[in-house]
Amino acid sequence: MFDQIIIGCGEVGRRVADHYLRAGASVAGLVRSAPGRSALRERGITALEGDLDRPRAGGLRINGRRLFHFAPPPREGVLDTRVAHLIDVLQAQAGPRRLVYISTTGVYGDCGGAWVDEQRQPRPLAPRARRRWDAEQRLRRWREAGGGELVILRVAGIYGPGKLPLERLRKGLPVVRGQEAPYTNRIHIEDLARVCVAAMERGRDGEVYNVSDGHPGTMSDYFDRVADHFGLPRPPRIGMAEGADALSPGMMSYMAESRRLDNRKMLRELGVELAFPDLGAGLAGLDPEREAMR
Ligand SMILES: NC(=O)c1ccc[n+]([C@@H]2O[C@H](COP(=O)([O-])OP(=O)(O)OC[C@H]3O[C@@H](n4cnc5c(N)ncnc54)[C@H](OP(=O)(O)O)[C@@H]3O)[C@@H](O)[C@H]2O)c1
């Protein structure tokens, strides 16, 4: 029996696992690939076999008390079949007592730049956000049917080591100019890992928490500040109307949504002190030479 199981034990999961391993707890993780499993074992994380894309998650065994679910939904459609497969496993195998799920702030849809707290009714627009909303609702039904305790984290854009738009900046791709650019929200990956642990330890059952550093900015400002920090040229500006030709469909779908995330519930109830409370602090903590080498 593991103390913690992390489904989708990638960048965030490995940081959460390190926290528990340092505290002397046992952790198991699920990834799909064989090299991914080797990487887990090298860090002292037991690697589980399974694949959420297959019915009953390809024979996944859930032998643990507490579960983090960090795997993303599939790339297509509006349903999260991966969560559906996981729930089948949990129901068949006396699943965990408590589950922390990483969702996204995309479930709120476009909010016209308004401040958004957890009371706001989700109105997901993009298919990727609709898949997340589907996952949230499936997990809620699992909880309501007596499955176990559930805490949902609606997470903003993750940045940090290896998670910066440097390639985009080097290519000189344009961004939409300031007045037309949407608000975006961020959280440093190290702080997100701390929030995940705090949510497992202190999050209230059945609650949703917005996870961001509480300092939204426009998308163009974000790219400018990263460019300045790494000595790269600021990206050229275009108008929104030109965006459809110059930007990828994925980027355009982000441009169609603007909101400012209220993170006060996270700070108050989870008691997390952010190490990187704004973008300036997060960038200052990065090693430019190391990032440039990635
Ligand atoms: N990027 C953002 O700004 C952002 C914002 C909000 C939320 N999120 C979400 O936050 C979560 C954690 O992020 P992260 O950076 O830690 O992601 P990550 O490094 O990509 O890790 C995701 C993990 O899920 C595993 N996985 C994917 N499909 C699977 C399947 N069918 N069966 C089993 N495992 C599977 C992957 O395994 P393999 O490596 O073997 O494929 C990987 O280890 C993700 O769900 C992400 O979508 C991201």
The ligand as an SDF file (V2000), in Angstrom:
LIG
                    3D

 48 52  0  0  0  0  0  0  0  0999 V2000
    0.9840   23.8290  -19.1240 N   0  0  0  0  0  0  0  0  0  0  0  0
    0.1330   24.5770  -18.4680 C   0  0  0  0  0  0  0  0  0  0  0  0
    0.2330   25.7890  -18.4800 O   0  0  0  0  0  0  0  0  0  0  0  0
   -0.9900   23.9370  -17.6850 C   0  0  0  0  0  0  0  0  0  0  0  0
   -1.9610   24.7250  -17.0790 C   0  0  0  0  0  0  0  0  0  0  0  0
   -2.9440   24.1270  -16.3060 C   0  0  0  0  0  0  0  0  0  0  0  0
   -2.9370   22.7440  -16.1370 C   0  0  0  0  0  0  0  0  0  0  0  0
   -1.9970   21.9840  -16.7650 N   0  0  0  0  0  0  0  0  0  0  0  0
   -2.0390   20.5270  -16.5450 C   0  0  0  0  0  0  0  0  0  0  0  0
   -1.2330   20.2170  -15.4190 O   0  0  0  0  0  0  0  0  0  0  0  0
   -0.9730   18.8190  -15.4460 C   0  0  0  0  0  0  0  0  0  0  0  0
    0.4550   18.5440  -15.0030 C   0  0  0  0  0  0  0  0  0  0  0  0
    1.3450   19.2060  -15.8780 O   0  0  0  0  0  0  0  0  0  0  0  0
    2.8110   18.6300  -16.1590 P   0  0  0  0  0  0  0  0  0  0  0  0
    3.6190   19.7680  -16.6540 O   0  0  0  0  0  0  0  0  0  0  0  0
    3.2930   17.8500  -14.9940 O   0  0  0  0  0  0  0  0  0  0  0  0
    2.5100   17.6410  -17.3810 O   0  0  0  0  0  0  0  0  0  0  0  0
    3.4760   16.5250  -17.9910 P   0  0  0  0  0  0  0  0  0  0  0  0
    4.8990   16.7470  -17.5820 O   0  0  0  0  0  0  0  0  0  0  0  0
    3.1680   16.4480  -19.4490 O   0  0  0  0  0  0  0  0  0  0  0  0
    2.9670   15.1970  -17.2790 O   0  0  0  0  0  0  0  0  0  0  0  0
    1.7840   14.5450  -17.6440 C   0  0  0  0  0  0  0  0  0  0  0  0
    1.9710   13.0690  -17.3820 C   0  0  0  0  0  0  0  0  0  0  0  0
    0.7790   12.3640  -17.7350 O   0  0  0  0  0  0  0  0  0  0  0  0
    1.1720   11.1240  -18.2930 C   0  0  0  0  0  0  0  0  0  0  0  0
    0.1430   10.6080  -19.1790 N   0  0  0  0  0  0  0  0  0  0  0  0
   -0.3700   11.2030  -20.2890 C   0  0  0  0  0  0  0  0  0  0  0  0
   -1.2610   10.3900  -20.8680 N   0  0  0  0  0  0  0  0  0  0  0  0
   -1.3030    9.2600  -20.1330 C   0  0  0  0  0  0  0  0  0  0  0  0
   -2.0240    8.0450  -20.2500 C   0  0  0  0  0  0  0  0  0  0  0  0
   -2.8610    7.8330  -21.2660 N   0  0  0  0  0  0  0  0  0  0  0  0
   -1.8290    7.0970  -19.3080 N   0  0  0  0  0  0  0  0  0  0  0  0
   -0.9470    7.2960  -18.3040 C   0  0  0  0  0  0  0  0  0  0  0  0
   -0.2430    8.4400  -18.1380 N   0  0  0  0  0  0  0  0  0  0  0  0
   -0.4110    9.3980  -19.0520 C   0  0  0  0  0  0  0  0  0  0  0  0
    2.4430   11.4360  -19.0900 C   0  0  0  0  0  0  0  0  0  0  0  0
    3.1990   10.2520  -19.2750 O   0  0  0  0  0  0  0  0  0  0  0  0
    4.2670   10.1410  -20.4930 P   0  0  0  0  0  0  0  0  0  0  0  0
    5.3330   11.1260  -20.1670 O   0  0  0  0  0  0  0  0  0  0  0  0
    4.7630    8.7340  -20.4330 O   0  0  0  0  0  0  0  0  0  0  0  0
    3.5030   10.4720  -21.7420 O   0  0  0  0  0  0  0  0  0  0  0  0
    3.1300   12.4530  -18.1710 C   0  0  0  0  0  0  0  0  0  0  0  0
    3.9800   11.8130  -17.2670 O   0  0  0  0  0  0  0  0  0  0  0  0
   -1.3160   18.3390  -16.8480 C   0  0  0  0  0  0  0  0  0  0  0  0
   -2.5790   17.6800  -16.8230 O   0  0  0  0  0  0  0  0  0  0  0  0
   -1.4350   19.6350  -17.6230 C   0  0  0  0  0  0  0  0  0  0  0  0
   -2.2980   19.5210  -18.7360 O   0  0  0  0  0  0  0  0  0  0  0  0
   -1.0120   22.5550  -17.5110 C   0  0  0  0  0  0  0  0  0  0  0  0
  1  2  1  0
  2  3  2  0
  2  4  1  0
  4  5  1  0
  4 48  2  0
  5  6  2  0
  6  7  1  0
  7  8  2  0
  8  9  1  0
  8 48  1  0
  9 10  1  0
  9 46  1  0
 10 11  1  0
 11 12  1  0
 11 44  1  0
 12 13  1  0
 13 14  1  0
 14 15  2  0
 14 16  1  0
 14 17  1  0
 17 18  1  0
 18 19  2  0
 18 20  1  0
 18 21  1  0
 21 22  1  0
 22 23  1  0
 23 24  1  0
 23 42  1  0
 24 25  1  0
 25 26  1  0
 25 36  1  0
 26 27  1  0
 26 35  1  0
 27 28  2  0
 28 29  1  0
 29 30  1  0
 29 35  2  0
 30 31  1  0
 30 32  2  0
 32 33  1  0
 33 34  2  0
 34 35  1  0
 36 37  1  0
 36 42  1  0
 37 38  1  0
 38 39  2  0
 38 40  1  0
 38 41  1  0
 42 43  1  0
 44 45  1  0
 44 46  1  0
 46 47  1  0
M  CHG  2   8   1  16  -1
M  END
$$$$
